[in-house]
Amino acid sequence: MKRSIRLKMITIFIFLFVVLGTIAIWSITNFTRLGSAIEAIMEANYQSVVSAQSMTLALERQDSAELASMFSPEDSTADIFVYNQNEFLKALSRAEDNITEPEEPAILSSIGELYVDYVNRYYVLSEIRREGTVEEASSYYYKNILPLFEEVKQLTRDLLTVNQEEMLAKRNRALEVARNASFSTAIISSVAILLGVLFSMYLIVKIVRPITLLIEKIKLIAEGDYKQQLPVKGNDEIAELSREFNTMAARLNSYEEMNVHKLMEEKQKAEGIVDSIGDVVLVTDSENRLIVLNRAAEKIFDIRKEEVLRNHFLEIIKNEEIFEQIKKTLGGEKNEEKNFVDVNLEKEGEKKYFRVKSKPIKNEQREIIGVVTLMQDITKLKEVDSMKSEFVSTVSHEFRTPLTSMGMAVNLLLDGTTGDISEEQRELLEALKEDQERLNSLVSDLLDLSRIESGKIQMDIQPNSLDEIVENALRPFPIQLKERGVKLNIDVNKDLPKVKADFNKISWVITNLVGNALRYVPKDGTGKIEISARKTMNKVLVSVSDNGTGIPEDMQEKIFEKFVRANDNQGGTGLGLAISREILLAHGGEIWVSSKQGMGSTFYFTLYFSG
C-alpha cells in the first residue's frame, strides 16, 4: 500500500511515453513522405527545366549573333555563335541524361536533328556574307534560318512546358500528402492532449492538492507559527509525509518555547556589551538605516534608541561627514581613500573631536549587508597636539634670531671681512654654514606648519588651471631628473575644469611630493614618476606615483604626522607631508597614500572644482 502513488506515477509516465512516442513516429513518417515528394519534384524535373531554359537562352544569343554578322566584322560574331553553340550542346546533353517524362525522348531527338541543320545553315549564311551582298545574306536568313530557329526554340519551350506541368502535378500530390499528415497528426495530438488533461486532473486530485496544502503549512511554519498540523488519510507516501510533518511541527513548537528565553538572554547580553563600550558605536544596514547604537551614541547625539531605530541615518544624525564615510564603506571603496575621517561636534558649547572609522559587515557570500561605525573621542589628543604646536612655534621663533646671527657671522668670516682664514678654518666654517642653513630650513618649516595649523596663513584660493599649477611646480626639477635618469610622465588633461586652489601653495604640495619621489626611485636610470589627474564627481583627484622602495604598511597612516619619515637614511625634516596635509585641509581637500613595499608608492589628493 505504501508504494501505491509511485506505481500510479510510473503507470502514468509509461502511458504518456507511449502516446508521445506514437505521435512522434506518426509525425516522422508523414514528414518523410512529404520530404520524398518534394525531393522527387526537385530531382526529377528541376534539371530538365534548367536545361530547357539554357538551350533557349543559347539559341537566342546565336540568333542575335547571326543578325549582327550581317552588319559587323565576321570574327567577333562568329566567336559569340560558337560559344553559345557549345552552351546549347551542353544543355542538350544534360537534358538527354535526365529524361524523366515519356514525351521527352521525341522532343530531344527533334531538337538535336533540327539544331544540326540550323548550325549548317549558319555556315552557309557566313559564306554568302563573305562573297555576296548584305541583301543576299538577309534574304537567306529570313527564308532559311529564321523559320528553323523558331521551330527549335518552340521545341525547347515544349520541353520546358512538359517538365513544369509535371512539377505542378507532383507539387499538388505533395500538398495532398501534407494535408493528410496535418489532419491525422492533429487528430492523434488532440487525443493525446485530452488523455493528458484527464491524467493531470487525476494527479491534482490525488497528489498535487495534498502537496499544495503541505506548502501552505510550511510557509506558516517559516513565519514562526509552529502549531500547524496536516490531516492524515490512507497509508501511502503522502500520508507518511503528513505524519512526519506533524511530528516535526510539534518538535519545533516545543524547541521554540524552550529557546525564546535563551535568545532573549543572549540579545540582552549583546546589547549590554555594546552599551558598555565607551566609544560611540553605530550599526547601519544596506539602506543606511540605524539598527544598533549604544549609550555613548545616545549621549553624544542626544537621541533615544527606542525612538530612532530603523530610521535613515541622516534623519537622526545630520552629519554629512560621518554619513559620507559610511557610504564609502557600504560601497566597498578602498585603496584610494583613507579608512577614517576626523570630525568635530558641538556638545553643550564645547567642541569635541572624533575619529570615525567604519568597517563593512559581510554575509557568507561576501556581500556587504551593513556597516559598523566606531567614533573615538580624540579631543584630548587634539589638545595635546595643539599644545605641542604652540610649543614648537614658540621655540622656532626663539631659534630664528640666533640662527640668523650665526648665519651672518659665518658669512662675514667666509668673506674674509674679519681677516684671512686658513683652509682648515674655511672647511669648518662651510660645515657650520651648511648646518645653520639646515636648521634655518627646519625652523621655517616649523613656523609655516604652525601658522597653517593656527589659521594665521591666509590662503589665496581662486579658480586656477591644474595643468598650469603642475607646470609651475615642476620648474625646479629638469636638471635633477636628467642627472638621475628619471623618466617623468604627466597625464593632466588641459580640458579639466578649473580648481579652487591657492596657486603657490598647491604648487608647493606637488613640488614636495615629486621631491620625495626623487629621493626613493632607483638611481640606475630606471626610475619613473607619473603625475595624473582625473575628474571624480565635483572634485579632481591628483596622483603622484613612483616606482621607488615603497612605504611599510605600518607607516602609511603615520607618514602625514610631524617629524615622521619612511626612511631615515634619505634626509629631510619629516615635515613636508604634514605641511601638505594642512594645506589641503585648508582647501577642503584630502591627501592619502597607497603603497606596497618594493613596488613604489602613489600619493593622492583632492581639490574641488570652481563654479
C-alpha positions as CSV (number, residue, x, y, z in Angstrom):
1,M,0.0,0.0,0.0
2,K,2.9,2.4,0.8
3,R,4.1,2.3,-2.8
4,S,0.7,3.0,-4.5
5,I,1.5,6.6,-5.5
6,R,4.8,5.5,-7.0
7,L,3.1,2.8,-9.0
8,K,0.5,5.2,-10.3
9,M,3.1,7.7,-11.3
10,I,5.1,5.0,-13.1
11,T,2.0,3.8,-15.0
12,I,1.1,7.4,-16.0
13,F,4.6,8.1,-17.2
14,I,4.7,4.9,-19.3
15,F,1.3,5.7,-20.8
16,L,2.4,9.3,-21.7
17,F,5.7,8.0,-23.1
18,V,3.7,5.5,-25.4
19,V,1.3,8.3,-26.5
20,L,4.1,10.8,-27.2
21,G,6.2,8.0,-29.0
22,T,3.2,7.2,-31.2
23,I,2.8,10.9,-32.1
24,A,6.5,11.2,-32.8
25,I,6.6,8.1,-35.1
26,W,3.5,9.2,-37.0
27,S,4.8,12.7,-37.5
28,I,8.2,11.4,-38.7
29,T,6.5,9.0,-41.1
30,N,4.4,11.8,-42.6
31,F,7.3,14.2,-42.8
32,T,9.4,11.6,-44.5
33,R,6.7,11.0,-47.1
34,L,6.3,14.8,-47.6
35,G,10.1,15.1,-47.9
36,S,10.2,12.3,-50.5
37,A,7.5,14.1,-52.6
38,I,9.4,17.4,-52.5
39,E,12.7,15.7,-53.3
40,A,11.0,13.9,-56.3
41,I,10.0,17.3,-57.7
42,M,13.5,18.7,-57.3
43,E,15.4,15.7,-58.6
44,A,13.1,14.5,-61.4
45,N,12.3,17.7,-63.3
46,Y,14.4,20.6,-62.0
47,Q,17.4,19.6,-64.1
48,S,15.3,19.3,-67.2
49,V,13.7,22.8,-66.7
50,V,17.2,24.3,-66.2
51,S,18.5,22.6,-69.4
52,A,15.5,23.8,-71.5
53,Q,16.0,27.4,-70.3
54,S,19.7,27.2,-71.0
55,M,19.1,25.9,-74.6
56,T,16.5,28.7,-75.2
57,L,18.9,31.4,-74.0
58,A,21.9,30.0,-76.0
59,L,19.7,29.7,-79.2
60,E,18.5,33.3,-78.8
61,R,22.1,34.6,-78.4
62,Q,23.1,32.6,-81.6
63,D,20.3,34.3,-83.5
64,S,21.4,37.7,-82.3
65,A,25.0,36.8,-83.4
66,E,23.6,35.8,-86.9
67,L,21.8,39.1,-87.3
68,A,24.9,41.0,-86.1
69,S,27.1,39.2,-88.6
70,M,25.4,40.9,-91.5
71,F,26.4,44.3,-90.2
72,S,29.6,43.6,-88.1
73,P,33.0,42.0,-88.7
74,E,32.7,38.3,-89.0
75,D,35.2,37.3,-86.4
76,S,33.5,38.9,-83.4
77,T,30.0,37.5,-84.2
78,A,31.4,34.0,-85.1
79,D,33.0,33.7,-81.6
80,I,29.7,34.5,-79.9
81,F,27.9,32.0,-82.1
82,V,30.4,29.2,-81.4
83,Y,30.5,29.9,-77.7
84,N,26.7,29.7,-77.4
85,Q,26.7,26.6,-79.7
86,N,28.8,24.9,-77.1
87,E,26.5,26.1,-74.3
88,F,23.4,24.7,-76.3
89,L,25.0,21.3,-76.8
90,K,26.0,21.1,-73.1
91,A,22.4,21.9,-72.0
92,L,21.1,19.4,-74.6
93,S,23.4,16.7,-73.2
94,R,22.2,17.3,-69.6
95,A,18.6,17.1,-70.7
96,E,19.3,13.8,-72.5
97,D,20.9,12.4,-69.3
98,N,17.9,13.4,-67.2
99,I,14.9,12.1,-69.2
100,T,12.0,11.6,-66.7
101,E,8.9,12.1,-68.8
102,P,7.6,9.9,-71.7
103,E,7.4,12.9,-74.1
104,E,11.0,14.0,-73.6
105,P,12.8,11.5,-75.9
106,A,10.9,12.6,-79.0
107,I,11.3,16.3,-78.2
108,L,15.0,16.0,-77.6
109,S,15.5,13.9,-80.7
110,S,13.8,16.5,-82.8
111,I,15.8,19.3,-81.2
112,G,19.1,17.5,-81.9
113,E,18.2,16.9,-85.6
114,L,16.9,20.4,-86.3
115,Y,19.8,22.1,-84.4
116,V,22.4,20.3,-86.6
117,D,20.6,21.7,-89.7
118,Y,20.4,25.1,-88.0
119,V,24.2,25.2,-87.4
120,N,24.9,24.1,-91.0
121,R,22.7,26.9,-92.4
122,Y,24.6,29.4,-90.3
123,Y,27.8,28.5,-92.0
124,V,26.1,28.9,-95.4
125,L,25.0,32.3,-94.3
126,S,28.6,33.1,-93.4
127,E,29.7,32.1,-96.9
128,I,27.1,34.3,-98.5
129,R,28.1,37.2,-96.3
130,R,31.8,36.9,-97.4
131,E,31.2,36.5,-101.1
132,G,27.8,38.2,-101.6
133,T,25.9,41.3,-100.6
134,V,24.1,42.2,-97.4
135,E,20.8,41.9,-99.3
136,E,21.5,38.3,-100.3
137,A,22.6,37.3,-96.8
138,S,19.4,38.9,-95.3
139,S,17.2,37.1,-97.8
140,Y,18.8,33.8,-97.0
141,Y,18.4,34.4,-93.2
142,Y,14.7,35.2,-93.3
143,K,13.8,32.4,-95.7
144,N,16.0,29.5,-94.4
145,I,17.4,30.2,-90.9
146,L,14.7,32.2,-89.0
147,P,11.9,29.6,-89.6
148,L,14.3,26.8,-88.4
149,F,15.3,29.0,-85.3
150,E,11.6,29.4,-84.4
151,E,11.0,25.7,-84.7
152,V,13.9,24.7,-82.5
153,K,13.0,27.4,-80.0
154,Q,9.4,26.1,-79.8
155,L,10.7,22.5,-79.1
156,T,12.8,23.8,-76.2
157,R,9.7,25.6,-74.9
158,D,7.8,22.3,-75.3
159,L,10.4,20.5,-73.2
160,L,10.1,23.3,-70.5
161,T,6.3,23.0,-70.5
162,V,6.3,19.2,-70.1
163,N,8.6,19.4,-67.1
164,Q,6.8,22.4,-65.5
165,E,3.5,20.7,-65.8
166,E,4.8,17.5,-64.2
167,M,6.4,19.6,-61.4
168,L,3.0,21.2,-60.8
169,A,1.3,17.8,-60.6
170,K,3.9,16.5,-58.2
171,R,3.5,19.6,-56.1
172,N,-0.2,19.0,-55.9
173,R,0.4,15.5,-54.8
174,A,2.9,16.7,-52.1
175,L,0.2,19.2,-50.9
176,E,-2.2,16.4,-50.6
177,V,0.3,14.4,-48.5
178,A,0.8,17.4,-46.3
179,R,-2.9,17.9,-45.8
180,N,-3.4,14.3,-44.9
181,A,-0.4,14.4,-42.5
182,S,-1.6,17.5,-40.8
183,F,-5.1,16.2,-40.4
184,S,-4.0,12.8,-39.0
185,T,-1.4,14.4,-36.7
186,A,-4.0,16.9,-35.4
187,I,-6.4,14.0,-34.5
188,I,-3.7,12.0,-32.7
189,S,-2.4,15.0,-30.9
190,S,-5.9,16.0,-29.7
191,V,-6.5,12.6,-28.3
192,A,-3.1,12.7,-26.5
193,I,-3.9,16.2,-25.1
194,L,-7.3,15.0,-23.9
195,L,-5.7,12.0,-22.2
196,G,-3.0,14.2,-20.7
197,V,-5.6,16.6,-19.3
198,L,-7.6,13.7,-17.7
199,F,-4.4,12.3,-16.1
200,S,-3.4,15.8,-14.9
201,M,-6.8,16.2,-13.2
202,Y,-6.2,12.9,-11.6
203,L,-2.8,13.9,-10.3
204,I,-4.2,17.2,-9.0
205,V,-6.8,15.4,-7.0
206,K,-4.6,12.6,-5.7
207,I,-1.2,14.2,-5.3
208,V,-0.9,17.9,-6.1
209,R,-3.7,19.1,-3.7
210,P,-2.1,17.4,-0.6
211,I,1.3,18.8,-1.6
212,T,-0.2,22.3,-2.0
213,L,-1.6,22.1,1.4
214,L,1.8,21.0,2.7
215,I,3.5,24.0,1.1
216,E,1.0,26.4,2.7
217,K,1.7,24.8,6.1
218,I,5.5,25.0,5.6
219,K,5.1,28.8,4.8
220,L,3.3,29.3,8.0
221,I,6.0,27.4,9.9
222,A,8.6,29.6,8.2
223,E,6.8,32.6,9.6
224,G,7.1,31.3,13.1
225,D,3.7,29.5,13.6
226,Y,4.8,26.1,14.7
227,K,1.3,24.8,15.7
228,Q,0.5,23.6,12.2
229,Q,-0.8,20.1,11.5
230,L,-1.8,18.1,8.4
231,P,-4.8,15.7,8.0
232,V,-3.6,12.1,7.6
233,K,-5.6,9.9,5.2
234,G,-4.6,6.4,3.9
235,N,-1.2,4.8,4.1
236,D,0.6,6.0,1.0
237,E,3.7,8.2,0.7
238,I,1.6,11.4,1.1
239,A,0.1,10.1,4.4
240,E,3.6,9.2,5.6
241,L,4.9,12.6,4.7
242,S,2.0,14.2,6.6
243,R,2.7,12.2,9.7
244,E,6.4,13.2,9.6
245,F,5.5,16.9,9.1
246,N,3.1,16.8,12.1
247,T,5.9,15.3,14.2
248,M,8.4,17.9,13.0
249,A,6.0,20.8,13.7
250,A,5.3,19.5,17.2
251,R,9.0,19.4,18.0
252,L,9.7,22.8,16.5
253,N,7.0,24.2,18.6
254,S,8.5,22.7,21.8
255,Y,12.0,23.9,20.8
256,E,10.7,27.4,20.1
257,E,9.1,27.6,23.5
258,M,12.4,26.5,25.2
259,N,14.7,28.8,23.2
260,V,12.8,32.1,23.2
261,H,14.0,32.7,26.8
262,K,17.6,31.8,25.9
263,L,17.5,34.1,22.8
264,M,16.3,37.0,24.8
265,E,19.1,36.5,27.3
266,E,21.7,36.4,24.5
267,K,20.2,39.5,22.9
268,Q,20.3,41.4,26.2
269,K,23.9,40.2,26.8
270,A,25.0,41.5,23.3
271,E,23.2,44.8,23.9
272,G,24.9,45.1,27.3
273,I,28.3,44.6,25.7
274,V,27.7,47.3,23.1
275,D,26.4,49.7,25.7
276,S,29.4,49.2,27.9
277,I,31.8,50.4,25.1
278,G,32.9,53.9,25.9
279,D,33.3,55.0,22.3
280,V,30.3,55.7,20.1
281,V,29.1,52.6,18.2
282,L,26.6,52.9,15.3
283,V,25.4,50.0,13.1
284,T,23.6,50.7,9.8
285,D,22.1,48.3,7.3
286,S,22.4,48.2,3.5
287,E,19.8,51.0,3.2
288,N,21.7,53.2,5.7
289,R,19.1,52.7,8.5
290,L,20.2,52.7,12.1
291,I,19.8,49.2,13.6
292,V,22.1,49.3,16.6
293,L,23.6,52.2,18.7
294,N,25.0,52.3,22.3
295,R,24.5,54.7,25.2
296,A,27.6,56.7,24.2
297,A,25.9,57.5,20.9
298,E,22.6,58.4,22.7
299,K,24.5,60.8,24.9
300,I,26.6,62.5,22.1
301,F,23.8,62.9,19.6
302,D,21.1,63.5,22.2
303,I,18.8,60.7,20.9
304,R,16.9,57.7,22.4
305,K,17.4,54.3,20.9
306,E,13.7,53.3,21.1
307,E,12.7,56.4,19.0
308,V,15.3,56.3,16.2
309,L,16.0,52.6,15.3
310,R,15.1,51.6,11.7
311,N,15.2,55.3,10.6
312,H,17.6,56.6,8.0
313,F,20.9,57.8,9.4
314,L,20.6,61.4,8.1
315,E,17.1,61.7,9.5
316,I,18.5,61.2,13.0
317,I,22.2,62.3,12.8
318,K,22.5,65.2,10.4
319,N,26.3,65.0,9.8
320,E,27.4,64.6,6.2
321,E,31.0,63.8,7.0
322,I,30.1,60.7,9.1
323,F,27.5,59.7,6.5
324,E,29.9,60.0,3.6
325,Q,32.4,57.7,5.4
326,I,29.5,55.1,5.9
327,K,28.5,55.4,2.3
328,K,32.1,54.8,1.1
329,T,32.4,51.7,3.3
330,L,29.0,50.4,2.2
331,G,30.0,50.9,-1.5
332,G,33.2,48.9,-0.9
333,E,35.5,51.8,-1.7
334,K,39.1,51.3,-0.6
335,N,42.8,51.8,-1.6
336,E,42.1,55.4,-2.9
337,E,40.6,56.6,0.3
338,K,41.8,56.6,3.9
339,N,39.8,54.4,6.2
340,F,38.9,57.1,8.8
341,V,37.8,60.7,9.0
342,D,38.2,63.2,11.8
343,V,35.1,65.3,12.7
344,N,34.2,67.8,15.3
345,L,30.9,68.1,17.1
346,E,29.5,70.9,19.4
347,K,28.2,69.5,22.7
348,E,26.8,71.9,25.3
349,G,29.0,74.7,23.9
350,E,32.1,72.6,24.0
351,K,33.9,71.4,20.8
352,K,34.7,67.7,20.7
353,Y,36.8,65.9,18.2
354,F,36.1,62.3,17.0
355,R,38.0,59.9,14.7
356,V,35.4,58.0,12.7
357,K,36.2,54.5,11.5
358,S,33.9,52.3,9.5
359,K,34.0,48.5,8.8
360,P,31.7,46.6,6.4
361,I,29.5,43.7,7.7
362,K,29.6,40.8,5.2
363,N,27.4,37.7,4.8
364,E,28.6,34.2,3.9
365,Q,28.5,35.2,0.2
366,R,31.0,38.1,1.0
367,E,28.3,40.6,0.2
368,I,28.2,43.9,2.2
369,I,25.0,44.0,4.2
370,G,25.8,46.8,6.7
371,V,28.4,49.0,8.3
372,V,29.8,49.2,11.8
373,T,31.0,52.7,12.7
374,L,33.2,53.5,15.7
375,M,33.7,57.1,16.8
376,Q,36.7,57.5,19.1
377,D,36.9,60.7,21.2
378,I,40.3,62.3,20.3
379,T,39.6,65.7,21.9
380,K,42.4,65.2,24.5
381,L,44.8,64.2,21.7
382,K,43.9,67.3,19.7
383,E,44.5,69.5,22.8
384,V,47.9,67.9,23.3
385,D,48.7,68.3,19.7
386,S,47.7,71.9,19.8
387,M,50.0,72.4,22.9
388,K,52.8,70.8,21.0
389,S,52.3,73.0,18.0
390,E,52.3,76.1,20.2
391,F,55.4,75.0,21.9
392,V,57.2,74.2,18.6
393,S,56.0,77.6,17.3
394,T,57.5,79.4,20.3
395,V,60.8,77.6,20.2
396,S,61.0,78.1,16.5
397,H,60.6,81.9,16.9
398,E,63.3,81.9,19.6
399,F,65.6,79.9,17.4
400,R,65.3,82.2,14.4
401,T,67.2,85.2,15.8
402,P,70.3,83.3,17.0
403,L,70.3,81.3,13.8
404,T,70.2,84.4,11.7
405,S,73.1,85.9,13.7
406,M,75.1,82.7,13.3
407,G,74.5,82.8,9.6
408,M,75.6,86.4,9.3
409,A,78.7,85.7,11.4
410,V,79.7,82.7,9.3
411,N,79.2,84.6,6.1
412,L,81.4,87.5,7.4
413,L,84.1,85.1,8.3
414,L,83.9,83.2,5.0
415,D,84.0,86.6,3.1
416,G,87.3,87.5,4.9
417,T,85.8,90.6,6.4
418,T,87.4,89.9,9.8
419,G,90.7,88.7,8.3
420,D,92.2,85.9,6.4
421,I,91.3,82.3,7.3
422,S,93.1,79.0,6.7
423,E,91.8,76.1,4.5
424,E,91.0,74.1,7.7
425,Q,89.1,77.0,9.1
426,R,87.2,77.5,5.8
427,E,86.2,73.8,5.8
428,L,84.9,74.1,9.4
429,L,83.0,77.3,8.6
430,E,81.4,75.9,5.5
431,A,80.3,72.8,7.5
432,L,78.9,75.2,10.1
433,K,77.1,77.2,7.4
434,E,75.6,74.1,6.0
435,D,74.2,73.0,9.4
436,Q,73.0,76.6,10.1
437,E,71.1,76.5,6.7
438,R,69.6,73.1,7.6
439,L,68.4,74.4,11.0
440,N,67.1,77.5,9.4
441,S,65.1,75.5,6.9
442,L,63.7,73.3,9.7
443,V,62.7,76.4,11.7
444,S,61.0,77.9,8.6
445,D,59.1,74.6,8.0
446,L,58.0,74.5,11.7
447,L,56.9,78.1,11.6
448,D,54.9,77.5,8.3
449,L,53.2,74.4,9.8
450,S,52.4,76.3,13.0
451,R,50.9,79.2,11.1
452,I,48.8,76.9,8.8
453,E,47.5,74.9,11.8
454,S,46.6,78.0,13.7
455,G,44.9,79.6,10.6
456,K,47.3,82.6,10.5
457,I,48.3,82.0,6.9
458,Q,45.7,83.3,4.6
459,M,45.0,81.1,1.5
460,D,44.6,82.9,-1.7
461,I,42.0,80.4,-3.1
462,Q,40.9,81.3,-6.6
463,P,40.0,79.4,-9.8
464,N,43.2,78.0,-11.3
465,S,44.1,75.7,-14.1
466,L,45.6,72.5,-12.8
467,D,47.9,72.0,-15.7
468,E,49.4,75.4,-15.0
469,I,49.9,74.6,-11.3
470,V,51.7,71.4,-12.3
471,E,53.9,73.2,-14.8
472,N,54.9,75.7,-12.2
473,A,55.5,73.0,-9.6
474,L,57.9,71.1,-11.9
475,R,60.2,74.0,-12.8
476,P,62.9,73.1,-10.2
477,F,63.3,69.5,-11.4
478,P,64.6,69.3,-15.0
479,I,68.3,69.2,-14.1
480,Q,67.8,66.7,-11.2
481,L,65.6,64.4,-13.4
482,K,68.3,64.4,-16.1
483,E,71.2,63.8,-13.7
484,R,69.4,60.8,-12.1
485,G,68.0,59.4,-15.4
486,V,64.4,59.5,-14.0
487,K,61.5,59.5,-16.5
488,L,58.7,61.9,-15.7
489,N,55.3,61.3,-17.3
490,I,52.5,64.0,-17.0
491,D,48.9,62.9,-17.6
492,V,46.9,66.1,-16.8
493,N,44.1,66.9,-19.3
494,K,44.0,70.6,-20.2
495,D,40.3,70.4,-20.6
496,L,39.7,69.7,-16.9
497,P,37.6,72.4,-15.2
498,K,39.4,74.9,-13.1
499,V,40.0,74.1,-9.4
500,K,39.6,76.2,-6.3
501,A,43.2,76.5,-5.1
502,D,46.0,78.8,-3.8
503,F,48.3,78.6,-6.8
504,N,51.6,78.8,-4.9
505,K,50.5,76.5,-2.0
506,I,49.3,73.7,-4.2
507,S,52.4,74.1,-6.4
508,W,54.4,73.6,-3.2
509,V,52.5,70.4,-2.4
510,I,53.2,68.9,-5.8
511,T,56.8,70.0,-5.7
512,N,57.2,68.3,-2.3
513,L,55.6,65.1,-3.5
514,V,57.8,65.0,-6.6
515,G,60.9,65.8,-4.5
516,N,60.0,62.9,-2.1
517,A,59.6,60.6,-5.0
518,L,63.0,61.6,-6.4
519,R,64.6,60.5,-3.1
520,Y,63.3,57.0,-3.3
521,V,63.2,56.0,-7.0
522,P,66.1,53.8,-8.4
523,K,69.3,55.7,-9.2
524,D,70.2,53.3,-12.1
525,G,68.2,55.1,-14.8
526,T,65.1,53.0,-14.4
527,G,63.3,55.5,-12.1
528,K,59.8,56.6,-13.1
529,I,57.5,59.3,-11.7
530,E,54.0,59.9,-13.0
531,I,51.6,62.9,-12.3
532,S,48.0,62.3,-13.3
533,A,44.6,63.9,-12.7
534,R,41.0,62.8,-13.3
535,K,37.5,64.1,-12.6
536,T,35.5,62.4,-9.8
537,M,32.1,63.9,-9.1
538,N,32.7,67.6,-8.1
539,K,36.4,67.1,-7.3
540,V,39.6,66.4,-9.2
541,L,41.8,63.5,-8.0
542,V,45.5,64.2,-8.4
543,S,48.1,61.4,-8.0
544,V,51.9,61.3,-7.9
545,S,53.2,57.8,-8.4
546,D,56.8,56.4,-8.4
547,N,58.5,53.0,-8.7
548,G,60.6,53.5,-5.6
549,T,61.1,51.4,-2.5
550,G,57.6,51.9,-1.2
551,I,56.3,52.6,2.3
552,P,55.8,49.9,5.0
553,E,52.1,49.3,5.8
554,D,52.5,50.2,9.4
555,M,54.0,53.6,8.4
556,Q,51.3,54.6,5.9
557,E,48.9,56.2,8.5
558,K,51.7,57.9,10.4
559,I,53.5,59.3,7.3
560,F,51.5,62.6,7.4
561,E,52.4,63.3,11.0
562,K,55.1,65.7,12.0
563,F,58.7,64.5,12.1
564,V,57.8,61.1,10.6
565,R,60.0,59.8,7.7
566,A,59.5,56.5,5.9
567,N,63.3,56.1,5.6
568,D,65.7,57.8,8.0
569,N,68.6,57.4,5.5
570,Q,67.1,59.7,2.9
571,G,67.3,63.0,4.8
572,G,64.5,65.6,5.2
573,T,62.8,67.1,8.2
574,G,59.7,64.9,8.2
575,L,57.5,68.0,7.9
576,G,56.8,68.2,4.2
577,L,53.8,65.8,4.2
578,A,52.5,67.2,7.4
579,I,52.5,70.7,5.8
580,S,50.9,69.3,2.6
581,R,48.1,67.8,4.6
582,E,47.4,71.0,6.4
583,I,47.4,73.0,3.1
584,L,44.9,70.5,1.6
585,L,42.7,70.5,4.6
586,A,42.6,74.3,4.4
587,H,41.3,73.8,0.8
588,G,38.6,71.4,2.0
589,G,40.5,68.5,0.3
590,E,42.2,65.3,1.5
591,I,45.6,63.5,1.0
592,W,46.4,59.9,1.4
593,V,48.9,57.2,0.2
594,S,48.6,53.8,-1.4
595,S,51.9,51.8,-1.3
596,K,53.4,48.3,-1.3
597,Q,57.0,47.8,-0.1
598,G,59.3,47.2,-3.0
599,M,56.6,48.2,-5.6
600,G,56.5,52.0,-5.3
601,S,54.0,54.5,-3.8
602,T,51.1,56.6,-5.1
603,F,50.1,59.8,-3.2
604,Y,46.6,61.1,-3.9
605,F,45.0,64.4,-3.0
606,T,41.7,66.1,-4.0
607,L,40.6,69.6,-4.8
608,Y,37.1,71.0,-5.5
609,F,36.2,72.3,-8.9
610,S,35.4,76.0,-9.1
611,G,31.9,77.2,-10.2
